Amino acid sequence: MRLDKFLKVSRIIKRRTVANNACDADHVNVNGRRAKASYDVKVGDVLEITFGQKTLTVRVREVRDNVGKADANSMYEVISQ
């Protein structure tokens, strides 16, 4: 699954266009490297998303195309905020 879609489906970022823009602006790193929106997310990847002054670090637990709002946070585990 594409990185921008994963960020949207997991509800880390609410809209896919915003996720795409965050990737283009170098606010998203995967495994310590800058990632494009088209990056193929895999289980075990570590994502670092910068929101202004804060950085959210998560590890991908599962990749699913459709997930309910209540189960979205099960797709990742928060490492640090």
Buried (B, 14 or more C-beta within 10 A) or exposed (E): BBBBBBBBBBBBBEEBEEBBBBBEEEBBBBEEEEBEBEBEBEEEBBBBBBEEEEEBBBEBEEBEEEBEEEEBBEBBEEEEE
